[in-house]
Amino acid sequence: MHFHDCFVHGCDASILLDGPTSEKTAPPNRQLRGFDVVDDAKAQLEVACPGVVSCADILALAARDSVAVVNSFALRPHSVPTGRRDGRVSLASDAANLPAFNDSVAVQIRKYDEKGLNAQDLVALSGAHTIGTAACQLFRYRLYGFPGAASGADPSLDAAFVPQLRALCPQNGDGARRVAMDTGSPNRFDANYYGNLRSGRGVLESDAVLWADAGTRGLVQRFLGIRGLAGLTFGVEFGRSMVKMGNVEVKSGAAGEIRTLCTAVN
């Protein structure tokens, strides 16, 4: 949710605003969950210190803390700068440029670059897919009738993995059914995601292409600790990239406001 917020109008909690045409209603955001958790935190903070803590800061801190809760290795919670103010504009049409499940590497890099983030940030932040789920409708096209594939499945997928995904996502089944993006350790925040990419077990196409592309493959290999390459420690680099992303187009001073409710402007 923090990621989806920062890529539209910057990290200003615009993703949290309700409305018939708000960002929440945009196709890339309809699968997001956890709004009630942020609303509850805001309600408690308004009792303790009214008008002080922005919804944007709550979202940034909640993203950090949720990682700390599920991490399964020595992941140091990263220090999150605060002081963001909340935005007043939230339009579904503005979410069109969010990184998408079927974006090529070139498109993903362009979208990240527009926010001041680089290819390493892309690979590090994509590692968040070590937890969470994806709806069948976002990747089922890779399993059935894939163009030019005799088997019907995307040839970049591990052949042994395809039957597992087909069992979870039948061709005419419920497109809203959700599948873990890291089938190996779905409830642990670890570096297993990168091993999945190497093994052809990236569920989303936008993940799989990170291994297929020579440039980003080198970064994935560094997160895997491939001999002969300067290693990257996922827990450290993920935190650095999260802080970097959390500073995208931040509103401060007279810009924005401190919302009383995260779902509505004051």
Sequence and secondary structure as in RCSB ss.txt:
>XXXX:A:sequence
MHFHDCFVHGCDASILLDGPTSEKTAPPNRQLRGFDVVDDAKAQLEVACPGVVSCADILALAARDSVAVVNSFAL
RPHSVPTGRRDGRVSLASDAANLPAFNDSVAVQIRKYDEKGLNAQDLVALSGAHTIGTAACQLFRYRLYGFPGAA
SGADPSLDAAFVPQLRALCPQNGDGARRVAMDTGSPNRFDANYYGNLRSGRGVLESDAVLWADAGTRGLVQRFLG
IRGLAGLTFGVEFGRSMVKMGNVEVKSGAAGEIRTLCTAVN
>XXXX:A:secstr
 HHHHHTTTSSSSGGG  STTSGGGSGGGTT   HHHHHHHHHHHHHHSTTTS HHHHHHHHHHHHHHHHB S  
          B S   GGGGGGS  TT  HHHHHHHHHTTT  HHHHHHHHGGGGSSEEEGGGTGGGTSS TT T
TSS TTS TTTHHHHHHHS TTS TT EEES SSSTTSBSTHHHHHHHTT  SSHHHHHHHHSHHHHHHHHHHHT
 TTS    HHHHHHHHHHHHTTTT   TTSSB  SBTTB  
